[in-house]
Amino acid sequence: MFKDSVRTPEQALAYITDCNLATVCDMAMTKRRKVGEFRRQKAIAQTAIDWMDEMHIDYSTTRAKDVVKFGTVEKWAESFMPERKGE
């Protein structure tokens, strides 16, 4: 989803959630990350996805669709962590 295509509150939540998940992904791929900030970003992303589920908001064009396959943002983020890859 692109910022210019946002027209509704639902699309806005989907867009912001996708942006937050991009941040989580970037942080996960970094070997040296601020643990507290990483935890905070993951919690924000999980809350956003939970809200999208509760409100039946389509997230099929966002990273949230991949997160749901893993079950949680925590598990999804672990798949990008260098120290976890290849285990």
C-alpha positions in Angstrom: 0.0 0.0 0.0 1.3 3.5 -0.9 0.7 6.6 1.1 -0.9 8.3 -1.9 -3.6 5.6 -2.1 -4.9 6.0 1.4 -8.5 7.3 1.3 -10.2 5.8 4.4 -9.4 5.5 8.2 -9.1 1.7 7.6 -6.5 2.2 4.9 -4.7 4.7 7.1 -4.4 2.1 9.9 -3.2 -0.5 7.4 -0.6 1.9 6.0 0.7 2.9 9.4 0.8 -0.7 10.6 2.8 -1.6 7.5 5.2 1.2 8.1 5.6 0.1 11.7 6.2 -3.5 10.6 8.9 -2.2 8.3 10.6 -0.6 11.3 10.4 -3.8 13.3 11.9 -5.8 10.3 14.8 -3.4 10.0 15.5 -3.5 13.7 15.3 -7.3 13.7 17.9 -7.5 11.0 20.3 -5.4 13.1 22.7 -7.2 15.4 23.0 -4.3 17.7 19.6 -2.9 18.5 18.1 -1.0 21.5 16.2 -3.8 23.2 13.7 -1.6 24.8 12.9 0.3 21.6 12.6 -3.0 19.7 10.2 -4.4 22.3 8.1 -1.2 22.1 7.9 -1.3 18.3 6.9 -4.9 18.3 4.2 -4.2 20.9 2.8 -1.3 18.8 2.7 -3.5 15.7 1.0 -6.3 17.6 -1.6 -3.9 18.9 -2.2 -2.5 15.4 -2.7 -6.0 14.0 -5.0 -7.0 16.8 -7.1 -3.9 16.1 -7.2 -4.7 12.4 -8.4 -8.2 13.2 -11.1 -6.9 15.7 -12.3 -4.3 13.2 -12.1 -6.6 10.2 -9.7 -4.4 8.3 -8.1 -5.9 5.2 -4.4 -6.2 5.7 -3.8 -8.4 2.6 -1.6 -5.7 1.0 0.6 -5.2 4.1 3.3 -7.1 5.9 0.6 -8.0 8.5 -0.6 -10.8 6.2 2.9 -12.4 6.8 2.8 -11.8 10.5 -0.5 -13.6 10.9 1.1 -16.7 9.3 3.7 -16.7 12.1 1.0 -16.0 14.8 2.6 -13.0 16.5 4.9 -10.1 15.6 7.4 -11.5 18.0 7.7 -14.8 16.1 7.7 -13.0 12.7 10.5 -10.6 13.8 12.6 -13.5 15.0 12.7 -14.8 11.4 14.7 -11.7 10.4 17.1 -11.8 13.3 20.7 -12.6 12.1 21.4 -14.7 15.2 18.3 -16.8 14.5 18.6 -17.3 10.7 19.7 -20.8 9.8 18.8 -22.4 13.1 
